[in-house]
């Protein structure tokens, strides 16, 4: 298993372009199963989770052609349904949480799907009830085999209906949406997720001939169609990587320009960093972060301690809270980081505490960060990445620390960040990949 060896204390300088969005890629790649015609998708990130999903689709019988860097053509004209019964399919899909989103397209087009309990980050409970209840309401039946840990889904015919989701799950909304586009009649999804990546999926499906209205709101209306055709689609820049680069520049006191960020799709992410005292400015469609020796956390108007918490879009994405937490350690002032969604995502703070950060883990969901400003002197450490987002937070800490740090289990980072060591080294970092 690979590791990173990081020489801390180096400043970055230059320009960096974010990769295509991982979370969008996982959705739109599953959507290629909805049509037998050719679909071209560009700006696909070269990361483990996405590459594993492309391999899974190929093994299922989807024709996959790499046209150029980040651009692929897919044609699901001859999907092998029997492949879902194989041990190889079980291993592939069980290791990749995004594989759950093949359920909606497979049931919609072929009337059946089989999926093992998906894997992914170990960040707490990530239930699938929203996915399955929504698809059941469209007319599918589910059976769970506790011995094999597999879900089998069948449907003779899907029929549109009204549903109120119990949570605004992004992947749950995507899965139900992909099932509903080929269902008979009209489907209404209330409390739907409305993240930009879900909006992108809707735009792609509409380009394929679907009839989805309410895009960008939490009330989606889908008029079912008989079939979908091919299209061309381009994936947005990854807002999580953009936020990671902002945090990285601030933590290392570096001057950085982040290119082509699709600024209007970033929601409150830039303003949330400004609340920590980080200077940044929009320059066209770029973000410029000047070198800052220090930055101070704002307080609320009534003087109470700043709280940063996640929420469904247009609130702050939970995937960035690990970055906000580590960046706050170098700020002057205190902040409460409240991770509402996953009860294990903050457990990596013990590694930051060992490095010298002043953090109190209040409970599995909340941590108080006492920012030491220029008095923070992080110590180098040997640590292991527990998940994608904690991994990038630990990498940021290691880059700001004095001395040489080692991060093990960097496969977790590679799942979400494309050649992160190569790209950061081009800006002045010193990160060595060790097998």
N, C-alpha and C positions, 0 to 999 in steps of 0.2 A: 504494500500500500504506500502511496506517495506521500511526501511531506514537503512543506515549505521551510526554507531557512531564510530568515529575514534579518537584514542588517538595518536596525532602526536609526532614526535621527536624520534621515535624508529628506531633503525637500524636493517636491515635484515641480515641474514647470513645463508648460506647453499646452497642446490641444489633444483631446481624446473624444472619440465618437462612441456613443453607447451602442450596444448590440441591439438586435431585435428583441422584443419582449417575450420572455419565456412563457409567462402565463397566457398570453394571447396565442403563441405558437401551439401550445398543447391543445387549445380549443379548436383552432382553425384546421389543424392537421387531422383531428378526428372527423371534422366536417367533410373531408374529401370522400368519406365512405357513403355520403348521401347521394352521390351521382356516379353514373357510369362514364361520364364524359371527362375530358382532360381539364385539370385545374392547376394553375401555376401560382405558386406562392413565393414571394421574395422577402428579403431581410430576415430569413430564418436564422436564429442564433446557432452557432456551432458549440453546443453544450451537451453534456451527458444525457439529461432527461429528454431533450428534444431528439437527439440522435437515436436514443433507445426507442422512442415512439415511432420514428421513421422506420427503423428496422422491424419493429413489430408489424407495422402496416405492410411493409414489403413481404414479410413472411406470411401474412394473411392473404396475399395474392394481389395486393395493390401494385401496379406498375409505378416504379419510382425512378425518375431520371434527374440527375443533377445537371442543371443547365450552366450554372456559374456559381461563384462563391455566394452562398446564402439564398440561391434561387433554385427551386425544384419544381418539376412537373409530376403530378400524381394522376393516375387513372385507375379507378376502382371498378373496372369493367368485369373482372373475374375474381371475385372474392371467394376464398376457400372456406366455407362455413365449418368444414370438418376440422380445420386447424385449431379451432377453439377447444377441441376435445383432447389436444395433445399435451404432454408434460412440458414441452418447450414453451407453448403458449402460457401455461400456468406460471412458469418461472419468470418469463418476460413481463407479463402484466402484473404479477404480484409484487415485483420490485419497483414498479412505476405507478405512482398514484394517479397521474394524468390518464392512465389507461381506462379509468372508470368512465371517461367521457366517450368511449366507443359504444357504450350501451345504448344511448339515445339514437344515434345514427343506425346501428345494426338492427334494433327493434323496428325502427321506422321503415327501413328499406327491405329487410329480410325477415322480419317477424320473430327473430330470436337473437339472444346474446347469452354469452357465458363469461363470467368475470370472477376471478379470485379476489379475496379481500385485498385491496391495493396497499402498496407500501408507501414510501415517501419519508418525509422528515419525522423524527421522533419528538414531536413538540406538544404532545397531549392528544386527547380524544379528537378524532376528526370523523364524525359520524356521517353515514351516507343516507340517512332517513329522508332528507329533502329530495335527493335524487330519485329514490325508489318510490316514495309516496306520490310524487308528481307524475312519474311515468305510469304508475299503477292507475292513477285517476284517468289517464288517457286510454286505459283498457288492457294494460299488460299485467301478467301474473308473475310473481316472484317466488322462488323457492331457495332456501339457504341450506346447503349441506355442511353441517358442523364438522364432519370428519375431514372432508376435502377443503373446507373453508372456501366454498365457491357459491356464487349466486347464479342461478339460471333464470332467464327472463324470456317469456314467450308472449306473443300477441297475434291473434288471427287478424285483428283489425284495430287500429287506433282511432279514437273518436275525440274530437275537440271538446273541451269543457272549461268551466271556470275553476280556478284554484287560487287559494291564498297560501303562499309559502310560509312555513313556520319560521324560517330564517332567510335572510337575503343572501343565500349561498351563491357565490360566483360560479363555481363548477356545477352546482346543482341546477341553477338557472340555465346554464349552457346546455346541460344534458337534456333537460326537459324541453328547451327550445328546439333542439335538433330533432327530438322525437316529434314535436308538434307540427313542424313545417310540412310533414307528409301525412299528418292525420286528417281524417275527414271532418269537415266543419271548422268551426272557429274555436280557438283556445285563448283564454284570457289568463295571464299570469300576473297576480298582484303581489306586492312585496318582492318583486324581481330585483336581482342585482342590476346595477346600472354602471359599473366600472367601464372605463374607456375600452378595455379589452373585450368586454361583453358587447359593447356598442360596435366594435370592429367585427365581431362574429356576426352580428345582425346585418351589418352592411355587406359582408361577404355572402351571407345566405340570400339576401335580397338581390344581389348581383347574379346569383344562381337561379333566380326565379321565384324565391319565397316571397310571401306577403306578410311582412312584419311591420307593425306600426307602434308608435310609442317609444321608439329607440331613444335611449338616454334618460328615460323615466323609469319609475318602479312599477309601471303598469304597461305590460306588453300585450298586444293583440296579434294573434297569428291566424291567418286564414290559410287552411291547409291546401296544398296543391298536389297534383298527381305525381309530378316528378320534378327533379332539378337538373339544370344543365351545368356546363363548365363555366369557369370565370378566371380572372386574374386578380390577385390580392396581394397587398403589401402590408407587412406587419409594422406596428408602431415601434418607436424606440422604447427600451425598457426603463420605466420610471423608477424601478427599484435600483437599477444600476446607476441611474442619474443621481438619485439621492445618496447612494454609496460614495460616488465621486465627490459630491458636495461635502459630505462628512469627512472624507479622506483629506481633501484640501484644507479644511478648517483644522483638523486634528494635527496635521503636519506643518501648519503655517505656510502652505504652498499657494502659488498663483496658478490657477488652472482655468482653461476654457473648455467647456463641455459643448460639443458641436451638435447641431441638428437634433434638438431634444423634444420637438413637438410641444412647445411650451404651453400652449393652450390646453393640452391634455394632462397637465401635471397637477391640476386641482390645487389643493392647499399645501402641497409639499414645499414649494419655495418659501411661502410665508411661515411655515412651521419651523424651518431652519432659521429664519430671521428672528423668531421668538427666542432662539438660543443665543442671539447676538451675532450670528454669522452674516457677514456682508456678501451679497451676491446681486448681480444685475442682469436683466435680460438685454441681450444685444441681438436684435433680429430674432432668429430662432435658436440662438446660443445662450448659454449661461456662463457668465464670467464671475469667478470667485477670486478676489484679490488676496494676496498674502496678508494674514492677520496674525500679529503676535499674540493677541488674546481677544476674547469675546465674553460678553456678560449676558446672563439669562435675564430676560424680562420678568416682571411680576405682573399679576393681574391688576386691573384698575384699582381695586380695593386694597392692594398691597399683599394679598395672599400668595402663597407659593404657586409657581407655575406648574400646571399639569399638562402632560402630553399623553394622549390616549388614542387608541385606534377606534375606528367606526366604519360602518359600511359607507361606500362612496356616496356623496362627495366628501366624507370624512377621511381621516388619515389612514393609509393602508397599514395593516399590522406587520407587513413584511419589512417595514423600515424602522420599527421601534428598536430593534437591536442596534442599529446604526445610531439612532438618536441617543440611546443610552450611553454608548461609549463616547460619543462626541460631547455629551453634557459633562463628562468627567473632567474635561479640560476647561470648561467654562467657569466664569466667576458667578457664584450663586447656586441655588438648589432647585431641583425640579423633581416632580413625582412622575414616573413613567408607569402608565397603567395599561397593561396588555390584557384586554378583556377576553380575547377569543381563545387563546391556547394556554393551558395551565402549566406547561413545561418549557415555554420558550425563554423565560428569564433565568433559567437555572445555570446558564453559562456565566453569570456575573461573578461566581466564585473565582473564576480565572482572572477576571479584571481586578478583583480585590487583591489577589495574590500579586498582581503587578503593581499595586499601589493606589488604585482608584478607591475613592471613598464612596461606597455604595452600601445601602442597607436594603436587603431583600425582605420586604415587609411580609409577603405571602407569595404564593405561586404566581399571582397576577400583578403585583405591584412592587416597584423598587424606587427608593429615594436616592437620588444622586446628589452628593454634595460636591459641587464643582470647585476645584482648587485653583483654577486659573493658571497663572504662570508658576505657581508653587507645585503643580503636578509634575512629578518626575517618574514616569512609568519605568518599571524594571523589566528587562528581558525575561522571558519565561519559556518553558516547554509545555505545550498544551495540545488538546485535540479538539477538532471541530465537530460539534454535535449535530449541526444542521446547516443548511445553506446560509441563512441570514446571520446566525451566530458566528459562522465561519468568517464571513466578510468583516464583521465587527471585530473579531479577534485579529484579523489581518491588519485592520486600521490601527488597532492598539499597538501591535508589534511594530508597525512602520513608524509610530510616534515614540516608541520606547527607546531607552538607552541600552545599547548592546545588541546581541544577536539572539533572536527568538526562533523556536521551532514550532510549527503547527503540523500535527499529524492528522490523518484522515481527511486530506484535502480533496478527496473524491467528492465530498459534500459540497465544497466550494465550486468544483468543476461542474457540478450538476446545474449551477445557475449562472456562472460567470465564464465567459468565453476567453480563454487564454489570458487570464487576468495577470499572471506574472509577466508574460511577454509585453503586454500593453503598458503595464505600470513601469517596467524597467525602461521602456522607451522614453518615459517622462523623468527618469532619474532615480527610481526606486532600485533597491538591491534585493531581489527575491530570487532564490535559487530553488529549483524543483529537484527533490531528491527521491529516488525510487527506493 
